[in-house]
Amino acid sequence: MTVYGFVGYLASGKTTASRLMEEQGFNYILLSDILRNYAREMDRGLTREDLLVLGSELRPKLGAGFLAERAVQIIKEKPGNYVVDSIRSPAEIKELRKLDDKVIIIAIEATPEIRYERTKARAMEQDKTVITNFAEVSKKDNAIGIAEAITLADISIENMGTIEELGGLLNDIQKTYLG
């Protein structure tokens, strides 16, 4: 069993990379979806801002790595190859590394300018407020620990090109780690 975890800032390409891996047969876990489930259970809002607030409230109660802890439970319940999207903190990486299997953390990086353009282009409902406060979003991500989490990655990918180029980089990584 192999688990790839993707860490990076908003619109760096984490989800695109994760979906490419899913197309190759990997099971997909989005940590944000786990948080959305908590929000629904607590009858809370589902915007990016709502989720950031909820995550900040739950981390002191459930532990800084509680989202990844839940992902680990899911992986143990249904063994296989996985991709874990939207890692944001060192504590989440620590939880994933508790798996006895091969865990490879990949940082996906892109310049703020490219990330901003991607955010505008994808036109997701949740991104409308993000576009006007783009610099502030990175600061909030850093408060969670994303910059430190990026430094803990096993591999760093500079994602400045096309989806096809990103797919090629991921294929190269798989060849290296899976043989």
Secondary structure, 3 states (H helix, E strand, C coil): CEEEEEECCCCCCHHHHHHHHHHCCCEEEEHHHHHHHHHHHCCCCCCHHHHHHHHHHHHHHHCCCHHHHHHHHHHHHCCCCEEEEEECCHHHHHHHCCCCCEEEEEEEECCHHHHHHHHHHHCCCCHHHHHHCHHHHHHHHHHHCHHHHHHCCCEEEECCCCHHHHHHHHHHHHHHHHC
